[in-house]
Amino acid sequence: MSAPASADRARRRRSGSASRHRRPLVRFLCRRAGVALLLAVGVTLVTFVLTNLVPGDPATANLGEQASSDPAAVAEYRRQHGLDQPLPIQYARYLEDLARGDLGQSQQSHQPVLTDLRAAVPATMELAALAILLSLLVGVASGVVSALHRNRLGDHVLRVLSLLFVSMPTFWLALVAFYVFFDQLGWAAGSGRLDPGVTAPANVTGLYTVDAVLAGQWFTFWNAVSHLILPALVLTAHTVGLLTRFTRSAVLEVLSQDYVRSARAKGLPERTVLVHYVLRGALVPVITVAGLAFGALLSGTVLVESIFAWPGLGGYAFRSATTFDLPAVMGVGLVIGTIYLFVNLAVDVLYGVIDPRARVQ
């Protein structure tokens, strides 16, 4: 057999082997994407049903006491907003409007819900992204250090601190941090996303830090960062404690596995064992907790946003619920459900990348 023919056959074998290795991952991703699509339809149904099961009459809540006492005004309001139709018809109209990108009109701001969400979601996303990034950096590192120094002084200190951070109410920590670092010491910026008088950058992504960099407005960028730091650190505290404890448990479990002992017995450097064996095996449960924590940060920052006057999704959801603004409430529920779907899909994809066993199960 000639050398070119042998080389060509070897290339075909390598190509076929690589293709076979890629197929399980592709099938895995397709299955997860299909499940996410079905769950998205379920989210719309659950959001619609739960919103309509809330006790109270939206007509009474939005018309006011004097107008709501007029049956003709109430009937006209219900007709205009389609509330006089049976629930299946209302849901069908909701899906039809949703397919066109129409989430309805907010009854408190009198503008499309999608417009309100475009302003609120990026503000919360910017805050939550910084918080989860700091939480991962500090929490995973602290958990690994705690596990490697098990039952020593460093381990005990980190465990006490993580328990303290998990136990502290977030709203109380936000109040204390705002009072101490802004009101008393003046180390942190005030409330809101920018100082009064500072013009927001041109809206490209809705994230002030990113938009300021794109526009080359470095003063605005640093001003936005200064307003981000304190609320992000408050949100980070609870998540750091959670990730520290879960990372410690996951690393301790992996350290007791036979393949880690075998790697050390072969004489591999401790850093190689830690990075390529221990951390890779411990990342799966840590990623699960981090994904849930990120979803919780995006959807549960109502009190922190209220204390720091942060115009995000939490404040918008609170105002919508207190005024019984059904289109806005359903829009918020849909956004939160979609966020959790994307986070879970990203976690599933990372499972397949980190652990090959997840691709074929």
Residue pairs with C-beta under 8 A, 6 or more apart in sequence:
24 356
24 359
24 360
25 352
25 353
25 359
27 359
28 348
28 352
28 358
28 359
28 360
29 349
29 352
32 345
32 348
32 349
33 345
36 341
36 342
36 344
36 345
39 341
40 337
40 338
40 341
43 333
43 334
43 337
43 338
43 341
44 94
44 95
44 98
44 334
45 91
46 333
46 337
47 330
47 333
47 334
47 337
48 90
48 91
48 94
48 330
49 87
50 333
51 326
51 329
51 330
51 333
52 87
52 90
52 326
54 324
56 324
57 68
57 324
58 81
58 83
58 107
58 324
58 325
58 326
59 68
59 74
59 77
59 78
59 83
60 68
60 74
61 323
61 324
62 77
62 107
62 323
62 324
62 325
63 73
63 74
63 77
67 73
67 74
68 74
75 84
77 83
78 84
81 326
82 89
82 90
82 93
83 90
85 93
94 330
97 103
97 104
98 334
101 114
102 112
102 114
103 112
103 113
103 114
103 117
103 327
103 330
103 331
103 334
104 112
104 113
104 326
104 327
104 328
104 330
104 331
105 111
105 112
105 113
105 327
106 112
106 113
106 116
106 320
106 325
106 327
106 328
107 323
107 325
107 326
107 327
107 328
108 319
108 320
108 323
108 325
108 328
109 116
109 328
113 327
113 328
113 331
114 331
116 316
116 328
116 331
117 313
117 316
117 331
117 332
117 335
118 206
119 206
119 311
120 311
120 312
120 313
120 315
120 316
121 206
121 312
121 313
121 335
122 205
122 206
122 207
123 193
123 206
123 310
123 311
123 312
123 313
124 298
124 301
124 305
124 310
124 312
124 313
124 314
125 206
125 207
125 298
126 206
126 207
126 208
126 209
126 210
126 228
127 228
127 231
127 232
127 235
127 297
127 301
127 305
127 310
127 312
128 235
128 294
128 297
128 298
128 301
130 228
130 232
131 232
131 233
131 235
131 236
131 239
131 297
132 239
132 290
132 293
132 294
132 297
134 232
134 233
134 236
134 240
135 236
135 239
135 240
135 243
135 290
135 293
136 243
136 290
138 236
138 240
138 243
138 244
139 239
139 240
139 241
139 242
139 243
139 244
139 247
140 243
140 247
140 286
142 158
142 162
142 240
142 243
142 244
142 247
143 158
143 243
143 244
143 245
143 246
143 247
143 248
143 250
143 251
143 286
144 247
144 248
144 251
144 274
144 279
145 154
145 158
146 154
146 155
146 158
146 159
146 162
146 244
146 247
146 248
147 155
147 247
147 248
147 251
147 252
147 255
148 251
148 274
149 155
150 252
155 248
158 244
158 248
159 244
159 245
159 248
161 241
161 244
162 240
162 241
162 242
162 244
162 245
163 241
163 245
164 241
165 237
165 238
165 240
165 241
166 238
166 241
166 242
166 245
167 241
168 237
168 238
170 234
170 235
170 237
170 238
170 303
170 304
171 303
171 304
171 307
173 234
173 237
174 231
174 234
174 303
174 304
174 307
174 308
175 307
177 188
177 230
177 233
177 234
178 188
178 191
178 230
178 307
178 308
181 187
181 188
181 230
182 188
182 189
182 190
182 230
188 226
188 229
188 230
189 195
189 223
189 226
189 227
189 229
189 230
190 227
191 307
191 308
191 309
191 310
192 227
192 308
192 309
192 310
192 311
193 200
193 208
193 224
193 227
193 228
193 310
193 311
194 200
194 208
194 220
194 223
194 224
194 227
195 223
195 227
198 219
198 220
198 223
199 220
200 208
200 211
200 220
201 208
201 211
201 212
201 214
201 215
201 217
201 220
202 211
202 214
202 215
203 211
204 210
204 211
204 214
205 211
205 214
208 220
208 221
208 224
209 221
209 224
209 225
209 228
212 218
212 220
212 221
212 224
213 221
230 308
231 304
231 305
231 307
231 308
231 310
234 304
235 297
235 301
235 304
239 293
239 297
242 289
242 293
243 286
243 289
243 290
243 293
246 285
246 286
246 289
247 282
247 286
249 285
250 281
250 282
250 283
250 284
250 285
250 286
251 278
251 279
251 282
253 282
254 260
254 277
254 278
254 281
254 282
255 278
257 281
259 277
260 273
260 277
260 278
260 281
263 272
263 273
263 277
264 270
264 273
280 354
283 350
283 354
284 351
284 354
284 355
287 347
287 350
287 351
287 354
288 347
291 343
291 344
291 346
291 347
292 343
294 343
295 336
295 339
295 340
295 343
298 313
298 336
298 339
299 313
299 314
299 336
299 339
299 340
300 314
301 310
301 312
301 313
301 314
302 314
302 315
302 317
302 318
303 314
304 310
304 314
305 311
305 312
305 313
305 314
305 315
306 314
306 315
306 318
313 332
313 335
313 336
316 328
316 332
317 329
317 332
319 325
319 328
320 328
320 329
320 332
321 329
348 358
351 358
352 358
352 359
